[in-house]
Amino acid sequence: MQEKDFKSYEYKTVSVKAKNQTRAMDLYEAFGWEITGTSASAVEGVTLSLKRDRKQKHKQELNKLERQAEETLNALNGLQKSKTIGASVFAYLFGITATLLLGGGMCLTMLIQNNIPALIGGVVLGIVGLALCGVNYVIYSKLVAKKTKEVLPVIDDNEEKLANILEKGNDLLKADLI
């Protein structure tokens, strides 16, 4: 009877956002994981199925580096979100206020009849509300640009840190082959 080389594997599934799929695949491959399949999951997600040789040399170091890489990737995703989250909250609140001014102006013009000062006040209030609605996007864009300028050096540092971690993991894997 012919002998077979038996290899024991460990398996793992990871859910990531679709926009981070290729980055996550690179991350796990740098630590010896092989992508066995991908499938769509709930709400913008992708589930990656992974396997790796159970008898991997330097397994503890690879696991430590893998956790560091995952934390760095999560930090990068948080920094990317932070570019727009504050500006979005401001834009929503400012837009609601502007809409309320517009609605107040409409109420003044439509509900109080035969009163010229209320009509003029309502029209002015409505115009102010419309102007504020139009200015909202400009303010949002400037806030995003300002925050992006602040966060960009930190994002670049984290990108470099992630690349270094992945290189260390890949070097450990290559050390096994030599």
SULRADA-V429511 format. One line per field, one symbol per residue. ss: DSSP state (h for helix, s for strand, l for the rest). phi: phi as a letter, one per 40 degrees, with the letter a starting at -180 (. if undefined). burial: + if it has 24 or more other C-alpha atoms within 12 Angstrom, else -. A space follows every 50 residues. Layout:
BEGIN
ss->???
phi->???
burial->???
END
This chain:
BEGIN
ss->llllllllssssssssshhhhhhhhhhhhllllsssssssslllssssss ssslllllhhhhhhhhhhhhhhhhhhhhhhhhhhhhhhhhhhhhhhhhhh hhhhhhhhhhhllllhhhhhhhhhhhhhhhhhhhhhhhhhhhhhhhhhhh hhhhhhhhhhhhhhhhhhhhhhhhhhhl
phi->.ccbccbcbbbabbbbcdcbccccccdcccbgcbcbibacbcfgbbbcbb aadccccgcccccccccccccccccccccccccbcccccdcccccccccc cccccccccccccfbccccccccccccccccccccdcccdcccccccccc cdcccccccccccccccccccccccccc
burial->------------+++++--++-+++++++++++++--+-------+++++ ++---+-+---++-++-+++-++--++-++-+++-++---+--++--++- ++++++-++------------++-++-+++-++--+---+--++--++-- +---+--++--++-++++++-++-----
END
